[in-house]
């Protein structure tokens, strides 16, 4: 397998979770599953260097479980991942599943074709014994010629050594049915006549077929999500780019990685892994951490990793306190971005592996 094609495989994130997608260079669009982006019109996609880009959901076909995304950015340097010309995939042939399982960094698993045309829910799927996990959905299944033979789908209840992909012929038919895609609006494709529908309808205006329920629905964010994202917006960060799953946000403010999440359903944490302890002369750092008052923040160490953190009980976020809490969340990000440089210069600490090198 050629490593450079992996540059065209991205992670998809929003406030409901994460999945995978891949770049279709001939169309300047990204391909993923409908169920990966269901309920969203705008999501974030991340390359393997964790750079985020805003992506607009422009075409969805719920019946085929395919969605197309138009991303903001210049992707002309990305390599082409071609669709397989020969759509017949024989039993026993090697297959590679590429993506971001469980939202982890890029992963590729190898397996074999178990069944090239497995009929499930009225559609033929590619079945493989390669490991397929939540988060892989929307990523490509590749043959040994680096061609897409399927779009990974992990929405089915998985048994051991059993994964499924939407056959490439299904994707090809969808693409062939499209003209020039309008990159400015969300459209649902009718599963019967391929008509693209931009206005919310219960039935296809072209063929009269009933459209999938909820295809035009947009997910409503929770009050907590709105509160946290108001703080992120105040930092100058687009909250959509920061979303990393349900009640979870991950982004860089300057060089420091900022993590905001709900713990145990009761606490809101904002934390940053700012530095690594120096390998020698650790005592001055420890003395500084113990003698200084960092309130309302706390500094902690896990292994060599130094963290700065802020914790608040969800029940303490009230109308009277929310402005102060929002300010504390914003200031933690600013303080983390200042402290990581100071700790390197003053104590000889190392930058965290999570820090952004080009922003130090």
PyMOL commands that set and color helices and strands:
alter all, ss='L'
color gray80, all
select helices_A, chain A and resi 3-8+34-37+101-103+168-177+223-234+239-242+283-291+314-316+322-347+357-359
alter helices_A, ss='H'
color red, helices_A
select strands_A, chain A and resi 9-14+17-24+29-32+42-46+52-61+66-71+94-99+107-120+123-128+140-142+148-153+163-167+187-189+196-197+248-253+256-263+267-276+298-302+305-313+350-351
alter strands_A, ss='S'
color yellow, strands_A
deselect
rebuild
show_as cartoon
